[in-house]
Amino acid sequence: MSITRLILDKGTAARFARLVMENVVREYPNHITHMLNGDVDAMTPRMLHPVFYGSYDWHSAVHSHWLLVRLLRLYPQAVFAPDIHRLLDRQLTAEKLGAERAYFEQPHRATYERPYGLAWLLQLSAELHEWQSSEAVRWHALLAPLEEMARLRFAEWLPKLTHPVRSGEHAQTAFALGLIHDCARINNDRQLMSLVETRSRDFYLQDTHAPLAYEPSGHDFLSPALAEADLMRRVLTQKEFTGWLKSFMPQIPHSSDTKWLRPVISRDPTDGKMAHLDGLNLSRAWMCEGIASALPVNDNLREAVLAAAVAHTQAGFAAIHDELYAGSHWLPTFAVYLLTRRGIK
């Protein structure tokens, strides 16, 4: 069984493109996490962040721009492609991106959007770097100072971090480290990749018997256990990872039984926190797909992991409702990440 038969068709790509293009320039409602250093810092979202002000919050605006770049890269001849191109030209300018960088340089903002938003920023940069079209090269050069800031933030933070953050929300380290590792690999940034691999081993290599029975928490959109496994398959050899996984997740059956990991349902998708569970299905699906990709083809755990991926994909897509902004401002990113197999070599 494989999820690869589920692809991002042109109709769904067009639907997400239109939705996200509307969202990235939608300033309100807006959830600001903002450190004020004085009265002068009391400003509107667009004034604070001239590029990443829409889509409800900063990190969603960042990964929504990643989604637009990915769709433009995959469907350069699509009917929506010219509109994305024009929007990105308006958004990704030297002046606006310079203001975004300047925001981070103010006092008391060293922790802003760390790690989740900054990891997505590196993912946006990596997508542009990997694409290498003329417009991608131009946009990537404009984004480079902000990318370097994010890289330095992680280079300063990770050596000092004493323990991993095992939450199912934005603070989680495993998910962010996975994104950062992918970006470092794409950019051939050996120093950052080595740092991520070292800290991943420090944090997770000795873990056993993941407490899957305690997942999910009510506001999770990331699985602490699966994200950890999806990270470790990036930094370990196949032999190392296979042995580690069987010790870490002995709950995985040796069959296609999906009872070990069931999809979840949000009882109120209009509630921003409860809607997280809809995204959890999508992130679980891509993490299962990533885990399966690192196992030997004949490994008897693959069938169960892939079966769980299929079940969670179906549940996740069924929960994307364009009119419900609590989910629609971010779920398309998770859907595109899943169906385009981002993060899987």
Secondary structure, DSSP 4 states (H G I P E B T S, - for coil): --GGG----HHHHHHHHHHHHHHTT---S-------SSGGG---HHHH-SSS--SSSHHHHHHHHHHHHHHHHH-TTSTTHHHHHHHHHHHS-HHHHHHHHHHHTSTT-TTTTTTHHHHHHHHHHHHHHHH--HHHHHHHHHHHHHHHHHHHHHHHHGGG--S----SSTT-HHHHHHHHHHHHHHTT-HHHHHHHHHHHHHHHTT--S--GGG---TT-SS-HHHHHHHHHHHHS-HHHHHHHHHHH-TTS-SSS--TTS-----S-TTSTTTTHHHHHHHHHHHHHHHHHHTS-TT-TTHHHHHHHHHHHHHHHHHT--TT-HHHHTTHHHHHHHHHTTTT--
